[in-house]
Amino acid sequence: MARLSTARIILLTIVGLAVLHYTNVLAPLTSLLVTPAARFTDDPYTFGTCPPSAWNGGQWQRRERPRVAGVNDTELTRSEDIFHYNGLQGCAADREFYWHLAADNGNHFSRFPDATEWEWVPAKGCRGVKPLSAEALVKHLVEEGGWFLLGDSVTENHFFSLSCTLYPHVRATPNYTENPYFDRAWPQNLYLDPASPLVRTLDFPDGFDIAETPLVTFRRNDLLLTHVDLEELHRGKHPEMYEGFTGAPRGNFSLFGGEAHWAQSPREYWAWFTEPLPKRYATLFTNTGGHWTTTLMHGFRDEEAEGQGIRPLLTFFGHAVDRWAREVQTLLDRERAREDAERREQAAAGRAGHRKGKILRREVVVRAYATGHEDCHNFREPWAEFKPDEAYRNRWYNWAWFDEMNALFQRVLASPLYPDIHFLRIDLPQRLRPDAHGTGDCLHLMTGSGVMEGWTRYLWHFVSRELPAHAGAS
C-alpha cells in the first residue's frame, strides 16, 4: 500500500478543512440552486418510517379552519354548505350524498363546525407520512396501481370519503342520482376524470385507459366468506350438531337466520382484483366484523348468555378468518409466481425496470374494524382516551366485542403461514371519535371528520413506504 508523506498529509488536511468551511458558508446559497429531487434529504417526508403502532398511538388536536363571515363562522344551516366547513371541494360519488357527509338532518347541524376541526397527530415514533394530497394520491393510483376496497357499508363509507378526497380529479360510477335502485352489491368505481388538469402531468403505464381503468373500486362483502363456506366450516368443526352424525343425537343446528347480507367467495373477488388490463389494481384493502352477530348467525343465539351468545360466535370468527387467510395466501402465492415469471420474461426481452410496463406487486391489507359508540350524538369532541363504559354502556349489537375480533384477526395474520397478508391495527383514532358518526346511527362514519381521511393517509403511506417491496421509497 502506498504511504503518504507528512507534508502531503498536512496539505490534504488543510484542503479538507477549507472545503468544509466553504461548504458550510455556501450551503444556504447552493441549496437554492439544486432541484427538489436533489434536495430530497431536506424533505421531512422522504425518510423515516411509521409502523401502524406509531400511527395508532397519537391523539386528536384541534385545527380550526379559516372563518369566513356569513359562510362558516356559525353552525351549519343548509346541507349544501357543508363543504365550507369540512374543507373538501366536493365529492364524486353520489349514493346517499348528504347522509355520508352527516349533513342530511337539520337536527344535527349544530355539530358543525366542531366535528370537522380535528387532526390526528401520530406518536413521536411516526416519521415520513406525507400530508394527504389529492394530486399526489391520484398520481400514486395511476402510476403504482389502484385500490380494491372489499367490505361492508362502513367500507362503503370509506369509498365515499375517497371520492371526496380525490375530487375534482375523479368521476364515480354508477350514477345513483339517475338510478337510485342499483343494488348495493354492484361495484362502485372512481376513474380519473379526463377533464382533470392532472391528465397532462401523469406518466401513464402501458395499457392504462382513462375510461376503463378504475383508480378505486368498492365491492360489498359482509363476511369475507360465503354462506356455504361458513356452513361447511362450522359443520367440519362441530359435526355433532348436525343431522346424520354417527354416535350422537341427531342435531338440527342451522347457522344462519333470515337476515340479508352480501358475500362472495375469495376466489370470486380475487378474480375481480387480479383482472387483467384495463383493470390495474395493486392493493386489496378489507376488513370484517359488523355483521358477525347472533342475529345474522342465529344458530349461536342464546338470550341468557353474554352478548346473546357472542362467545361461541367469536371462537367461530377466529376459525373463519384463519380459513380465509389460508385461501387468500394460496391465491397470493400463485400470483407471486405469475409476477415472477413475467419479470423473468421482461428481463429476457431486455425490458427489465421499464416503468411504463411495470409489473404490479399485488398486496392484501386488513384494516382493524371500526367501532360504534352508543349515544354518539350526545358527544361534541374527541376523547383523550377510549371509554368502554360509555361507548358500550348497554352492549348494543356486537360493538363491545369488535376489539376481540380485531385481536383474533391480528393473531391469525401474525402467523408465518401468512407472510403476505398485512393487518393494520389503526383503530384508535376512530375509537376516540364518538362525535364523528353519521346522523342515522352510531356505527357509520361522517366524511370530513378526519377519521376516514386519516385511514386514507395512512394506507397510502403503508403501501408506499412500509411494505417490504417499497421500504424506503420516496
C-alpha positions as MATLAB code, in Angstrom:
seq = 'MARLSTARIILLTIVGLAVLHYTNVLAPLTSLLVTPAARFTDDPYTFGTCPPSAWNGGQWQRRERPRVAGVNDTELTRSEDIFHYNGLQGCAADREFYWHLAADNGNHFSRFPDATEWEWVPAKGCRGVKPLSAEALVKHLVEEGGWFLLGDSVTENHFFSLSCTLYPHVRATPNYTENPYFDRAWPQNLYLDPASPLVRTLDFPDGFDIAETPLVTFRRNDLLLTHVDLEELHRGKHPEMYEGFTGAPRGNFSLFGGEAHWAQSPREYWAWFTEPLPKRYATLFTNTGGHWTTTLMHGFRDEEAEGQGIRPLLTFFGHAVDRWAREVQTLLDRERAREDAERREQAAAGRAGHRKGKILRREVVVRAYATGHEDCHNFREPWAEFKPDEAYRNRWYNWAWFDEMNALFQRVLASPLYPDIHFLRIDLPQRLRPDAHGTGDCLHLMTGSGVMEGWTRYLWHFVSRELPAHAGAS';
ca = [
       0.000    0.000    0.000;
       1.321    3.447   -0.906;
       2.380    5.605    2.038;
       1.742    9.369    2.238;
       4.440   11.773    3.300;
       3.901   14.052    6.300;
       3.812   17.075    4.006;
       1.055   15.574    1.853;
      -0.988   14.629    4.919;
      -0.781   18.233    6.162;
      -1.735   19.581    2.731;
      -4.774   17.279    2.416;
      -5.898   18.215    5.914;
      -5.765   21.929    5.097;
      -7.677   21.387    1.843;
     -10.325   19.298    3.626;
     -10.854   21.941    6.303;
     -11.165   24.612    3.643;
     -13.765   22.564    1.736;
     -15.819   22.004    4.912;
     -15.642   25.716    5.737;
     -16.798   26.900    2.336;
     -19.420   24.158    2.108;
     -20.987   25.419    5.337;
     -20.756   29.034    4.228;
     -22.223   28.422    0.789;
     -24.824   25.824    1.798;
     -27.703   28.331    2.027;
     -26.902   29.546   -1.490;
     -26.276   26.183   -3.145;
     -29.476   24.800   -1.680;
     -31.341   27.308   -3.830;
     -29.675   26.066   -6.988;
     -30.426   22.338   -6.793;
     -33.702   20.757   -7.790;
     -36.219   19.491   -5.231;
     -35.256   15.934   -6.183;
     -31.613   16.666   -5.401;
     -32.600   18.175   -2.055;
     -34.731   15.215   -1.008;
     -32.814   14.741    2.235;
     -34.258   18.075    3.400;
     -37.802   16.772    2.927;
     -39.147   15.539    6.296;
     -41.492   13.175    4.446;
     -38.811   11.431    2.398;
     -37.048    9.448    5.065;
     -38.383    7.825    8.184;
     -40.911    5.182    8.977;
     -44.262    4.982   10.683;
     -45.317    1.495   11.756;
     -49.022    1.011   12.483;
     -48.404    1.107   16.235;
     -46.835    4.577   15.971;
     -49.668    5.907   13.827;
     -52.184    4.406   16.236;
     -50.519    5.881   19.306;
     -51.304    9.527   18.720;
     -54.039   11.952   19.699;
     -56.553   14.344   18.177;
     -55.632   18.018   18.110;
     -57.922   20.877   17.202;
     -57.102   22.660   13.985;
     -59.674   25.334   13.273;
     -60.396   26.123    9.667;
     -60.325   29.716    8.433;
     -63.561   31.508    9.284;
     -65.489   33.476    6.653;
     -68.193   35.784    7.989;
     -71.645   34.664    6.944;
     -70.266   31.447    5.400;
     -68.878   29.170    8.114;
     -68.479   31.298   11.230;
     -71.644   29.906   12.861;
     -73.291   26.498   12.912;
     -74.377   24.869    9.646;
     -77.780   25.984    8.372;
     -78.035   24.304    4.946;
     -76.868   20.867    3.749;
     -75.280   22.304    0.620;
     -72.963   24.499    2.710;
     -71.193   21.537    4.300;
     -68.079   21.937    2.154;
     -67.464   25.363    3.682;
     -66.953   23.512    6.961;
     -65.162   20.255    6.143;
     -62.521   21.687    3.811;
     -63.400   19.369    0.921;
     -64.068   20.643   -2.581;
     -66.898   18.232   -3.297;
     -67.456   14.508   -3.804;
     -67.628   12.396   -6.944;
     -69.810    9.607   -5.526;
     -73.496   10.410   -5.178;
     -75.090    7.500   -3.308;
     -76.744    8.850   -0.121;
     -74.710   12.006   -0.654;
     -75.592   14.174    2.345;
     -76.011   11.142    4.620;
     -72.319   10.320    4.143;
     -71.473   13.930    4.969;
     -73.710   13.902    8.092;
     -75.493   16.933    6.624;
     -78.832   15.297    5.851;
     -80.648   16.144    9.084;
     -81.175   19.677   10.355;
     -81.333   18.414   13.930;
     -77.614   17.673   13.669;
     -76.442   20.925   12.061;
     -75.239   22.204   15.441;
     -72.398   19.648   15.291;
     -70.666   21.901   12.765;
     -68.136   23.373   12.596;
     -66.698   21.492   15.605;
     -66.920   17.983   14.136;
     -64.676   18.830   11.200;
     -61.937   20.734   13.015;
     -59.727   17.960   14.339;
     -56.497   16.460   13.046;
     -54.895   13.176   14.061;
     -51.304   13.644   15.262;
     -49.476   10.296   15.477;
     -46.922    9.328   18.138;
     -43.351   10.597   18.023;
     -42.149    7.287   16.575;
     -44.016    8.100   13.364;
     -41.972    9.842   10.670;
     -42.285   10.168    6.922;
     -46.071   10.256    6.488;
     -46.860   12.790    3.793;
     -49.796   15.187    4.091;
     -52.873   13.931    2.286;
     -52.888   15.413   -1.210;
     -55.466   14.655   -3.895;
     -52.925   15.302   -6.632;
     -50.207   13.093   -5.133;
     -52.625   10.263   -4.331;
     -54.090   10.332   -7.850;
     -50.554   10.082   -9.217;
     -49.896    7.063   -6.976;
     -53.111    5.311   -8.010;
     -52.448    5.886  -11.711;
     -48.772    5.001  -11.766;
     -48.477    2.444   -8.952;
     -51.851    0.695   -9.225;
     -55.397    1.122   -7.955;
     -57.119    0.171   -4.710;
     -59.779   -2.506   -4.402;
     -61.935   -1.948   -1.296;
     -63.796   -5.025   -0.080;
     -66.106   -4.834    2.906;
     -69.459   -3.836    4.336;
     -71.218   -0.479    4.479;
     -68.501    1.059    6.682;
     -66.029    0.320    3.880;
     -68.537    1.945    1.543;
     -68.263    4.959    3.889;
     -64.535    4.946    3.185;
     -65.098    4.705   -0.575;
     -67.334    7.784   -0.432;
     -64.709    9.639    1.600;
     -62.096    8.766   -1.024;
     -64.359   10.176   -3.728;
     -64.258   13.490   -1.831;
     -60.535   13.389   -1.049;
     -59.744   12.876   -4.758;
     -62.339   15.359   -6.053;
     -62.372   17.069   -8.568;
     -59.883   14.792  -10.307;
     -62.120   11.710  -10.384;
     -65.557   10.700  -11.593;
     -67.707    7.991   -9.999;
     -69.895    5.185  -11.315;
     -72.661    4.159  -11.171;
     -74.812    7.274  -11.088;
     -77.202    6.743   -8.179;
     -78.925   10.066   -8.802;
     -80.170    8.807  -12.162;
     -80.928    5.332  -10.822;
     -81.104    5.075   -7.020;
     -82.184    1.425   -7.226;
     -78.813   -0.064   -8.133;
     -78.146   -2.969   -5.776;
     -75.535   -2.487   -3.061;
     -73.604   -5.442   -4.461;
     -72.874   -3.543   -7.665;
     -69.287   -2.317   -7.987;
     -68.731    1.375   -7.326;
     -65.747    2.912   -9.110;
     -63.632    6.041   -9.196;
     -61.988    6.849  -12.531;
     -59.593    9.605  -13.475;
     -61.662   12.471  -14.830;
     -60.407   13.276  -18.360;
     -61.080   16.956  -17.616;
     -58.629   16.987  -14.691;
     -55.545   19.156  -15.242;
     -53.521   16.260  -13.807;
     -54.006   14.239  -17.001;
     -51.206   16.017  -18.828;
     -48.785   15.599  -15.890;
     -49.133   11.854  -15.276;
     -46.861    9.080  -16.520;
     -49.470    6.583  -17.692;
     -48.459    2.924  -17.582;
     -48.871    0.723  -20.636;
     -52.488   -0.332  -21.054;
     -53.968    2.353  -18.791;
     -57.312    3.546  -20.153;
     -58.782    6.680  -18.578;
     -62.285    5.483  -19.406;
     -61.834    1.867  -18.266;
     -59.107    1.691  -15.586;
     -60.538    2.354  -12.106;
     -58.362    4.107   -9.543;
     -60.571    2.787   -6.725;
     -63.312    0.153   -6.674;
     -65.643   -0.809   -3.823;
     -67.346   -4.206   -3.663;
     -69.792   -5.081   -0.897;
     -68.840   -8.142    1.172;
     -70.009   -8.503    4.767;
     -68.299  -11.704    5.952;
     -65.362  -12.327    3.514;
     -66.644  -15.887    3.070;
     -69.922  -17.126    1.612;
     -72.902  -18.603    3.380;
     -71.871  -22.042    2.028;
     -68.199  -21.587    3.022;
     -69.154  -20.795    6.606;
     -71.710  -23.564    6.939;
     -69.142  -26.099    5.693;
     -66.565  -24.751    8.118;
     -68.924  -24.943   11.086;
     -70.083  -28.442   10.188;
     -66.457  -29.542    9.982;
     -65.733  -28.109   13.435;
     -68.971  -29.360   15.060;
     -70.360  -32.364   13.180;
     -72.186  -33.469   16.311;
     -74.553  -30.510   15.975;
     -75.899  -31.634   12.605;
     -78.237  -34.336   11.381;
     -76.649  -37.632   10.423;
     -73.776  -37.526   12.897;
     -72.947  -41.106   13.939;
     -72.863  -41.883   17.656;
     -74.700  -38.798   18.892;
     -78.252  -37.488   18.993;
     -79.413  -36.154   15.656;
     -78.849  -32.426   15.614;
     -80.797  -29.732   13.848;
     -78.319  -26.826   14.036;
     -78.735  -24.102   11.434;
     -76.024  -21.431   11.373;
     -77.854  -18.611    9.606;
     -81.144  -16.896   10.327;
     -83.078  -14.885    7.778;
     -81.149  -11.568    7.857;
     -79.934  -10.348    4.465;
     -76.209   -9.980    3.819;
     -73.811   -9.711    0.899;
     -70.937  -12.125    0.346;
     -68.767  -13.690   -2.325;
     -66.018  -16.303   -2.057;
     -62.336  -15.328   -2.034;
     -61.890  -16.974   -5.428;
     -64.604  -14.769   -6.890;
     -63.318  -11.437   -5.621;
     -59.708  -12.444   -6.239;
     -60.637  -12.805   -9.911;
     -62.009   -9.237   -9.811;
     -58.917   -7.934   -8.029;
     -56.461   -9.544  -10.472;
     -58.484   -8.912  -13.615;
     -56.102   -8.021  -16.468;
     -55.845   -4.696  -18.255;
     -57.528   -2.318  -18.490;
     -58.131   -3.119  -14.804;
     -54.971   -2.435  -12.791;
     -55.393   -2.945   -9.052;
     -52.340   -3.186   -6.803;
     -53.812   -3.384   -3.285;
     -56.848   -5.119   -1.821;
     -57.996   -3.449    1.407;
     -60.525   -5.304    3.509;
     -61.965   -5.880    6.999;
     -64.936   -7.538    8.632;
     -66.796   -7.517   11.929;
     -70.033   -5.556   11.805;
     -72.197   -8.392   10.502;
     -70.783  -11.082   12.773;
     -73.827  -11.004   15.024;
     -76.083  -13.580   16.635;
     -78.901  -12.059   14.611;
     -77.333  -12.977   11.272;
     -75.779  -16.198   12.631;
     -78.863  -17.083   14.579;
     -77.639  -20.563   15.456;
     -75.431  -19.038   18.142;
     -78.276  -17.035   19.692;
     -78.699  -17.521   23.423;
     -80.735  -14.815   25.130;
     -79.372  -15.704   28.558;
     -75.663  -15.747   27.645;
     -73.123  -12.934   27.358;
     -73.831  -10.858   24.283;
     -76.771  -13.164   23.484;
     -74.375  -15.960   22.587;
     -71.378  -13.958   21.327;
     -68.692  -16.226   22.853;
     -69.104  -19.253   20.541;
     -69.510  -16.833   17.640;
     -66.129  -15.259   18.473;
     -64.493  -18.682   18.525;
     -66.018  -19.392   15.123;
     -64.880  -15.980   13.861;
     -61.288  -16.992   14.659;
     -61.699  -20.228   12.684;
     -63.289  -18.335    9.787;
     -60.582  -15.694    9.396;
     -57.937  -18.426    9.578;
     -59.720  -20.279    6.765;
     -59.923  -17.014    4.818;
     -56.218  -16.277    5.352;
     -55.193  -19.765    4.148;
     -57.220  -19.367    0.988;
     -56.024  -15.827    0.263;
     -52.360  -16.671    0.937;
     -52.641  -19.571   -1.520;
     -54.033  -17.183   -4.116;
     -51.231  -14.723   -3.339;
     -48.599  -17.461   -3.734;
     -49.921  -18.207   -7.205;
     -49.964  -14.510   -8.025;
     -46.347  -14.100   -6.843;
     -45.284  -16.982   -9.104;
     -47.048  -15.337  -12.044;
     -45.469  -11.945  -11.269;
     -42.010  -13.504  -11.042;
     -42.482  -15.306  -14.370;
     -43.479  -12.033  -16.044;
     -40.424  -10.293  -14.632;
     -38.171  -13.008  -15.983;
     -39.783  -12.611  -19.383;
     -39.206   -8.856  -19.221;
     -35.566   -9.364  -18.286;
     -35.050  -11.846  -21.117;
     -36.532   -9.330  -23.553;
     -34.317   -6.541  -22.193;
     -37.232   -4.611  -20.702;
     -36.482   -5.090  -17.001;
     -37.204   -1.961  -14.957;
     -39.211   -0.344  -17.753;
     -41.561    1.925  -15.806;
     -44.432    2.026  -18.257;
     -44.550   -1.754  -18.379;
     -44.119   -2.164  -14.622;
     -45.437   -5.437  -13.262;
     -47.587   -4.795  -10.229;
     -46.852   -6.497   -6.932;
     -50.284   -7.148   -5.514;
     -50.808   -6.782   -1.778;
     -53.573   -7.615    0.698;
     -54.090   -5.351    3.714;
     -56.619   -5.862    6.519;
     -57.641   -2.780    8.482;
     -58.960   -3.212   12.015;
     -62.745   -2.888   12.122;
     -64.198    0.425   13.299;
     -66.291    0.518   16.452;
     -69.602    2.132   17.322;
     -70.299    4.476   20.234;
     -73.666    4.302   21.988;
     -75.442    7.666   22.252;
     -72.818    9.089   19.911;
     -74.845   12.180   19.057;
     -74.511   13.443   22.614;
     -70.764   13.943   22.146;
     -69.252   17.054   20.614;
     -65.492   16.427   20.716;
     -62.923   13.621   20.667;
     -61.900   11.667   23.748;
     -58.350   11.728   25.084;
     -58.648    8.016   25.865;
     -61.145    5.345   24.949;
     -64.055    4.951   27.391;
     -65.592    1.484   27.013;
     -68.092    2.053   29.819;
     -69.553    4.967   27.841;
     -69.151    3.503   24.367;
     -70.755    0.183   25.294;
     -72.974    1.058   28.242;
     -75.902   -1.040   27.018;
     -73.949   -3.541   24.898;
     -75.636   -2.574   21.623;
     -75.276   -5.140   18.835;
     -71.779   -6.709   18.795;
     -69.828   -3.447   19.150;
     -68.322   -4.235   22.553;
     -66.595   -7.261   21.048;
     -65.017   -5.628   17.977;
     -61.770   -5.267   19.907;
     -61.674   -9.034   20.445;
     -62.471   -9.671   16.786;
     -59.630   -7.388   15.733;
     -57.273   -9.127   18.155;
     -58.277  -12.548   16.789;
     -57.729  -11.428   13.197;
     -54.392   -9.849   14.090;
     -53.260  -13.008   15.910;
     -54.128  -15.186   12.920;
     -52.248  -12.954   10.476;
     -49.190  -12.815   12.755;
     -48.540  -16.448   11.816;
     -45.579  -17.084    9.473;
     -48.055  -19.028    7.344;
     -49.453  -15.720    6.064;
     -46.450  -13.516    5.245;
     -48.173  -11.522    2.512;
     -51.368  -10.504    4.328;
     -50.855   -7.431    6.494;
     -53.006   -6.440    9.472;
     -53.149   -2.758   10.420;
     -54.281   -2.046   13.968;
     -55.037    1.616   13.309;
     -58.437    1.791   15.004;
     -57.630    4.117   17.923;
     -58.228    7.382   16.003;
     -61.769    6.227   15.251;
     -62.334    4.806   18.751;
     -61.588    8.264   20.163;
     -64.194    9.987   17.950;
     -67.706    9.398   19.311;
     -68.565   12.733   17.667;
     -67.663   11.551   14.141;
     -70.598    9.289   13.293;
     -73.335    9.922   10.758;
     -76.798   11.148   11.621;
     -78.718    7.904   11.228;
     -76.842    5.622   13.614;
     -73.747    5.389   15.785;
     -71.644    2.974   13.710;
     -71.332    4.574   10.283;
     -68.927    7.467    9.911;
     -69.004   11.056    8.737;
     -66.943   12.042    5.718;
     -64.865   15.121    6.527;
     -64.325   14.490   10.245;
     -60.733   13.370    9.643;
     -61.307    9.747   10.661;
     -61.626    8.114    7.248;
     -59.367   10.703    5.685;
     -56.787    9.515    8.233;
     -57.318    5.930    7.088;
     -56.617    7.013    3.529;
     -53.497    8.915    4.528;
     -52.004    6.027    6.477;
     -52.999    3.303    3.994;
     -51.324    5.324    1.234;
     -48.208    5.648    3.385;
     -48.208    1.969    4.307;
     -48.374    0.598    0.772;
     -45.925    3.234   -0.495;
     -43.330    3.073    2.255;
     -43.789    0.347    4.870;
     -44.337   -2.809    2.833;
     -41.091   -4.746    2.231;
     -41.228   -4.192   -1.517;
     -41.463   -0.416   -1.016;
     -39.473    0.216    2.184;
     -37.517    3.440    1.907;
     -39.299    4.614   -1.236;
     -39.797    8.317   -1.617;
];
